[in-house]
């Protein structure tokens, strides 16, 4: 969810300019707002995760991503404007903060100290490469195949579902809270 949120935030300005006719000079306002939200939100969410458990916070973020993906895209495509685009991207920034804040703690707890650096690096980078790195290709393909401007939400939902499955496994198998 963290990685696909980043790619969606980076993709949205191009999507908005190309498909929704949002002015190019205003398209990156959403990214700026998401960046500010993340800058301020991640430490606060990390603190929350220290109290209630990283997997729990991340589970709620993944559920929110899954539930909100389609309505957010529908809002943006049905009412294209700079303010709507900024709001949608800001919501993605909030979701990203709630996933990124606890992520390092969760991943660190999954590996013994002797291999923690390698385990964390491989686990994170495989996910980023396989699911995030191909995001622009998949998003463009979905737009072409479906002809629907809401189609990118399907990829966001799919990644959210995969994240939820991973979080269930982490909570049950590794006892993460």
Secondary structure, 3 states (H helix, E strand, C coil): CHHHHHHHHHHHHHHHHHHHCCCHHHCCHHHHHHHHHHHHHHHHHHHHHHHHCHHHHHHHHHHHHHHHHHHHHHHHHHCCCHHHHHHHHHHHHHHHHHHHHHHHHHHHHHCCHHHHHHHHHHHHHHHHHHHHCCHHHHHHHHHHHHCCCCCHHHHHHHHHHHHHHHHHHHHHHCCCC
